[in-house]
Each structure stands twice: as structure tokens, then as C-alpha cells.
Amino acid sequence: QTSEEILHHLQNIVDFGKHVMKQFFGENYVHHGEIIQLPLDFVRQLCLKIQPERPESRCDKDMDTLSGYAMCLPNLTRLQTYRFVEHRPILCIEIKPKCGFIPFSSHVSQEIKHKVCRYCMHQHLKVANGKWKRPSKYCPLDLFSGNKQRMHFALKSLLQEAQNNLKIFKNGELIYGCKDDQDFASDWNELARHLKPFFFPSNGLVSGPHCTRTIIKELIHVITMTLLSSTDACRAGDMKTVPISQGRSYCEASAFNKELVRNGKHKLESSGLPRGCLLYKTLQAQMLDMLDIEGLYPLYSRVEQYLEEFPEERSTLQIDGPYNEAFYEKLLDLSTEDDGTVAFALTKVQQYRIAMTAKDCSIMIALSPCLQDECSEQRPVVLTSKSRFTFSVSVLDLDLKPYESIPHQYKLDGKIVNYYLKNVQAKDNPVMSNLFKENEDCTLVLHKV
């Protein structure tokens, strides 16, 4: 890409954060950044310096050392709202919550998608492909339920099997993350050692397993309370939104749900999320995927066919931006009645891209110890049994998902569902298992009677 193309791409990312995602999430939660120019020599030196520190999985992507343009963003492992505590130790928890609802679209062709969430199904395919050694017990629907018992279970499951969905930083340094071979018991002991001064500053707690369990419990409590808090009033709370009640509130594959069923209970309580909290706003943005990829793909094909005939219309349709207020206004049309037009198809495609962005974003919770006389009504505070923290909550990874990725999403959805039906559900159902056995030699042996 030329320098001009890179500048345009970066400007689109900034504008998308500023004019679109801020409307969904709120002023305090979204940090859209700004574009700056850097001396090329500095960029080259930086590239050489960080290369040995980069994870192996990221080394196939090169840093841009030719354009001189970069995005300047705040360090979200630090508190974003109150500078008075910057000299104090800061804890930051990064959570990638993933999709928090079950598809409610009539376009869904496989009934299993109305019962088991995408994340729980995808876990099995990822393990089969060698990405992870074992499936996680985390289910996004438990986290998004608003029910504290279910949220605690979801966060505990994330801490046991972090994968790529949970990281913990202390003063900006990663202290807990996605090691697939981790023994979570020993890792929890190490994590508790880091966290003990935050939660039990007087150091009066005895050491040992009880100490670790207590500290982890305190951590989960703090994360839950910050996720349910509201620190931003924004238009998203007032805009016409997708009714959350349309979706099923639990996933049949959730380990929490299975435990309930084992104990003879068949109904999961869903307390509902407070309207102003970030999880609620995230879920609202995710639920712009009203048709599911199965209902969306034919509309994408309609837009593609139109662009083949009229390629010059691509910029008029704002597929590649500009992402301005006019772009945002078009997203507010929640009708699902297809009138056969390209305009309807495009609106649904753009809403789907926003939903995919919200399904893949990360939430950053920064916490810093706060003395009682420093806490005021203006500063959000969360309490534990022995400590109090001031905190800030931010959302990142809000680049709009590419228009061109829709065919890939359609194929991936089919792979996830088919793998789950053949290899997971079929094992639980002997009749289904026999139906899915392919290419097996069967010999019929007749005995004389």
C-alpha cells in the first residue's frame, strides 16, 4: 500500500471509533486515538527492538516501516479517568467476552444453533484442529446473563482456561495469560501471590490453598461488579435497540447449565444486565446480527452482484467508508422485512459487520487501590472485604470487520456446526451417531437357525 492508502485506512479506523462505536458504547468507554507521523528511522529501530519480544503467532505480520504514519492510543492497562492514582500499583484485566446470545433468526437451518451458542460449538473444532488442548468451560451466555452466580462461574472458567480470552496485567506487565499447557492450580498460586497486596494489604491472611481460593474469589467479585457498573450515559441507552428477550438466555452446552440439569433443575435464572453497563451495550451491538450469517449471506451476494454491474457505486454505498454520522444513522434501521432492494441488503451487511466487531472486542478493567478519604461520588469505586478500588472500564479492538470476510464467516459457520453435530452431539445420541458414520465397511453375517 502507498502512504496515502495507509493514511486513509488509519483515518477510517479513527472515524469509525469516533462516529460509530462511541455511539454504541459511550464516550468514556471508547478511545479512538489519533493519527501521528513518526520519523522512519525511529520506526525501523522500534521494529528491530520489539521483534524478539513478539509472540510467534504474530511474526507472520510485519510492522509498517515505510509510510511513517501510526495511530497513537492510550495504554489501557492504566487508569483512564483519574490521574491521581497513577503512582499507585495498577491491576488490569482484559476480557474478550465473545458472542453473548443464541441466534433467534428464522433463517437458521440447523436447530442446534437455537440451543448451543457459537462459542461452545467452536471450542470443539478448535481442539480438533490443535489450536487448544482442551475445551474451556466458559460460556459467554453465562457472563452476559447478569446473574451473579452464572457470571462468577463464567469468570472462574476463564481463569481456569484463559485461552485467548483473558489476560491480567500488573503495572502494565502481563502476569497471567493464555498458556495452553498451564496447570491452573499452580498458576493460580502464582497469580494469588501477585494479587494478595491488592486484596489483603494488611497481609493478615494465612498462606496456602485457602488463601489462593479466597483471593481468586475476591478478584472474580471485583470483575463482576465493575462489569455490572455504569460509568457512562450515552445515546446507546436511548436508541431503539434489538429486544434482548428475543434470544434464548442460556446455552445447553454450558457447564453451569449441565450441572443444574444434573441436580434436577431445568431453568436457568437470567437476572438481566443493567441498561447502562458495558456488557449490556456490547450485547446490543452484537444483536445487530439479526439474520444470522445464514440469512445475511444471500444479502451479501445481492450487494456483490450489484457491485459487479456497477463497480463505480462502491464509494457511494460507503462500503469502505467514510464512517461518519450518516453511516451511523443508516445502522439504526432495524427492520427485517426484505423489500428486495440493494439498500436493504447493504444496511443488513453493515449491521452484521458492526455486530462482528462487537463480538470480537476486548474489555479492559483497570483497578487501583483507593483510600477511603480519596473516594468521592465522582469516582467509580468497587469494594471488597478488605480493600476498595477506583476503576476505569474501556473497550478496544474496535476496527470494523472487513466486508470481504463475510464469505469466510459463512463457510466457518458451516464447519463449526457440522463438526459439532457429527462429533459431539452424535456421541450423546446413539441414533444420531449411527446416522453420521460414513465410509464404514459393514458386513452382514447370516446364521442358520
N, C-alpha and C positions, 0 to 999 in steps of 0.2 A: 504493500500500500504506500501511496505517496504521503508526504507530511500533511497535505491538505485533507486527504481522506481520513487520516488518523485524527486530526483536529476535529473534523466533522463527526466522527464516531464518538469521540470523547464528549463533544458538546451535546450529542444526543443522549448520552448516559446522564449527564448533569441535568439536562432539561427534563428527562423522564422522571428523575428523582424529585425535582423541584415542582413540576407542574402536574404530575400524575400520582406518584406514590405518596407524596406528602398529603394529598387529599384523602387517600385511603387510611394512612397510618397516623398522621398528625405531625405537627411542627417539631415537637420535642423528640420524636422517635426516629425521624429520617434525617440523615446528614448527607446531602447530595454532593458536597465537595465543590472544588473549583479547579479550572484548568490552569496550569502554570507552565512556563518554559524553563528548561534546565540546560546548562552547558553540556554539550555532547561528551566532553572529556569526563565530566563528573558521572554521567550515566554509564559510560563504559567501565569506569573504575568501580562503580557500585555493582554492576553486573558481575564483574570478576570476584568481588568481595563476597557477594551473597551466594554465588553458585554452589560452593561446597556445603552450604547450610540448607539448601533446598531439598525437600523430600524427593525421593527417586521418582515417585509418580508424577511430579511436576516438571521434571527435567526435559520432557519432550516439548515443552513450551518455552520459547525464547523471549527474553525481555527486549522490548523495542529500544534499540540504541541508536536509531538513525533520525527519528523525527524531532527529538528534543521536547516533545510535549508529554506532560504527565498530569495525573489527577492528584490533587492534594486533599487528603481526607483526615479527619481526626482519628487518634488512636482510641478505638472504642473499648480497649481493656482498661481505660482510665475513666474516672467520673466525668460526665459531660456537662453537668449542670452547675456544680458548686466547686469552685477552685480552692475554697478554704481548707479542704482536706487533702490537697494534692501531696502534701508532705507525709501523709499517713500511709500505712500499708493498704493496698487495694486488692481485692479479690474480684475476679471476673469469671462468669460462667457463660459460655457460648452454647446455645442450643439450636439445633436445626430441627424444628418440630415436624416437618413434612406435612402431608395432606391429612386434615383433621375431620373429614366427612366421608360417608359412603355415597357413591353415585345414586342420584334419585331419578336420573333421566330415563324416559321410556325407550330411548334408543339403545340401551344396554341389551346385548344379545345373550349374555350368559348370566343366569340367575345368581351364580356365586358372587358376582360383583355387587349385588344388592345385600350381601350378607357379610363378606370378608373384605377388609379395606385393602387398598393397593399396597401399602407399606408391608403389611403382614404377608401378603402373597409374594411380593418381590423378594422378601428375605430368603425364601426357599430357592428361588432361581439364583440369587447371588451366592448362596452357599454352594449350590451345584456347580456354578461357574468358577469357584475357587476364590471369589472376592473376600468372603469371610469364612471362618472355620465352623461357626455355629450360628443359628438364628438368634436374634435378640427377642426378649420377651416384651420389649417396648411396643406399645400400640398408640399411635397418635390420637385415636379417638378417646383414649383414657385421659391424655393430657388436656385435650380440648373440651372435656366433659364439664369442667367447672366443679366437679365433685372432688373434694379434697382427698378422700380415701383413694379414688382412682388416680388422681394426679400424683399422689405420693408413690403409688405402685409404679406408675409410668416413669417417674424420675429415678426411682431406685433401679428399675430395669435398665435405664440409660446409663446409670453409673456402673452397673454390672457388665454391660456390653455396650461400650461407648460408640464403637464403630466410628462413623464419620459424623455422628450426630450430637456429640457432647465434648467440650473441652473446658478445662479450668486453668485460669492464669492467676499467678500471684505477682503483683507488681510488674505486669506485662510479660512475664516469663511463663511458658507452658509448663504446668506441673502435673496435668492429668489429661490423657487424650486417647486416640484410637490405636491401641496396640492389640492386634488380633490374638496374640498368644498370651494375653495378660491373665494372671491369676488374680482375680479381683479381690480376694481376701487379703493377700499381701499388698496389693496396690492400694486398697482401702486403708490399710495401716499406715502406709507412707503418706497418703492423702490426708489422713486424720492428723498426722504429725504437723503437716503444713497448716492445717485449719485450726488446730487447737488454740493458738493465741487469739484468733478472731472470735471464737465462740466461748472460750473459757479463759479470759485474760488473767484471772487470778491464779490459774494453774492448780486449782484445788481438786481436780478430778484425778482419780487413780488411773494408772495406765492399764492396758490390757484390752481384750476384745470388747468389754462393756464400754470402755472409753471410745473406741472406734465407732461402735454402733450408735452411741449417743451423739457423737459429732456429726456422723453422716445423717442422722435423723434431723438434727438442727439445720444442717445445710439444706436438706430437702424441704423443710418447713419454710426457710427463708426464700428459696427459689419459688415455691408455691405462692407465698404471699406477695412477692414482687410481680409475678405473672398475673395475679388477680387484681393488682392495683391499677389505678387510673391516674396518670400524671400528665394527661394532655386532652384538652377538649378540642375536637376538630370536626370539620364538616362531615366526616365519615359517620359520626354518630347520628346525624340528622338526615343523611341521604336515604333515598328509597333503597332498601337492600334486599338480598335474597333471604326469604324466611328460613332460618336455621332448622325449624321444625320439619322442613321438607325431607331432611335426611334422617336415616336411622341413627340413633345416638350411641350405638355400641357395635362392636365388631365380633363376630362369632369366634374368630381365631385368637382373640385377646386372651392372654394367660389369666388375667383378672376375671374375665367372663367365664372361662372354663372352670376356674376354682369355685365360682359362685354356683355354677351348674352342678358340680360335684357335691356341693353342700346342700343341694336340693332347692336352691334359689334360682329363679329364671328371669328375674327382672333386674336390670342394672339401673341404679339411680343416676340421673343426669341433672345436676343442680343448675346447670346453665352458667354461662360466663357473664360477669358484669359488663354492661354495654360499653364502658369506656376503656376496658383493659386491652392491652396489645394483642392478646390471644383472640379476643372477640373480633378485632379489626382484621387480623390476619385471616381468620376463618371467613369473614365476609368477602374479602378479596379472593380467597381460594374458591368460594362458591359462585364466582362469576363463570366458572366452568359448569354451566347449567345443562349442557347437552351431552357431556362425556365426550371423550375423543371419538367414540363410535358415531355419535351424532354430528360431531364437528367436522370430521374428515370429508364428507361429501360437500360441505360448505367451503372448505379449503379448496377442494377440487374445482368448485364453481368459480372461485376467485382466480385460481391458476388458469383456467380455461379463458377467462376474460382477459387476463394479462397476456396470454399468448396472442390473442387477437388485437389487443390494444396495449402494447408494451409501454407506450408513452404515458399511460394513465397511472403507472406505478407511483410516481411522486404525488399526483393529485389525490390518490387514495391514502396517502400518508403511511404506507407500509414501512418505510424506512425513516419515518419522522417527517416534519418536525413534531416532537412530542410536546405540544403546547396545550393551552386551556381548551382549544377547540377539539383536540384529540380526546381530552379527558371527558368533555361534555358528551361525546358520542358513546362513551362507555356506559352511560347511565341508562341507556335504553335496555330494559330487562325483559322485553317481550320475547317469547319463544315461538310465536306464530310465524312460520316461514312464508313470506309473500313471493318467494321465487326470485327476488332481486339480488344483485351483486352487493348492494348497500347493506342488506340484512346479513348476508353471508360474511361480509367483511367485519361488521360490528361484532358478530359472534367469534370470529377468528381473533380479533384484537382482545376481546374479553378473555378468551382462552389463554392468550399469551400473558395477560396480567395475572390470571389465576395460577399459571405455571410458575411465574416469578414468585408469587406469594407462597406456593407450595415448597419452594426451594430456598427461601430466605433463611437467615440466621438471626436469632435474638441474642443480644448481648446484655447481661445484667452485671453492672459494676457496683460493688459494695465497699464501703469504707466505715470503720468504727466511728461512732459519733457519741460524744459526751452529752449527758442529759441537758446541760445548760446551753449547748450549742444548737439543740434541735428546736426548730420553730415550725409554725404552721406552713411556712413557705417551702420547707424542705421535706421531701418524702422520707419517711423513716419506717423501718421494719424492726420489730423487737423479737429477741429470742429469750430463753430463760435467764441468761447471764449477760447478754450484750444488746446493743442497739446499733443499727447501721443506717447511714444515709445511702441512697442508691440512685442510679440512673439506669433506664432501660432504653436500648437502641435497637434498630433493625438494620441489617446490612445484607449484601448480596442481592441488590435490587435492580440489577441490569435486566432489561426486558428480554425475555426468552426469544430466540430468533424465529422469525416467520418460517424459515426453511427447515426448522427442526420438527415440524408437525408430522410429516410422513414417518420420521424415525419414531416419534411418540406413538403413532398408530400401530406400527409393527411391534414395538416393545410391549405395548399393552396386550396384544395378542399372545406374545411369547410368555408373559408373566401369567396370564390367566390359564393358558393351555398347560403350562408346566405344573401349575398348582392343581388343576383338575386331574391330570394324569398321575402325578407323583405324590400328592399329599391327600387330597380328598378321596382319591380312589383307594388308598390304603385304609382309610377309615370306613370304606363302604365296599364289602367284598363283591357285590353285584357290579358296581362301577369298575372295580379292579379287573374283573373278567372282561368287561367291555373294552377296556383300554389295552389289553395285552395284544401286542402286534408282533407279527412275524415269528410266532412261536410254532414249532413243529408239534402237531397234535396227532397221536396215533390211537386209533380206535381198536381196542382188543376185544374180540368176541369169544366168550367161553360157552362151551356146550353145556346145556342144562338138561 
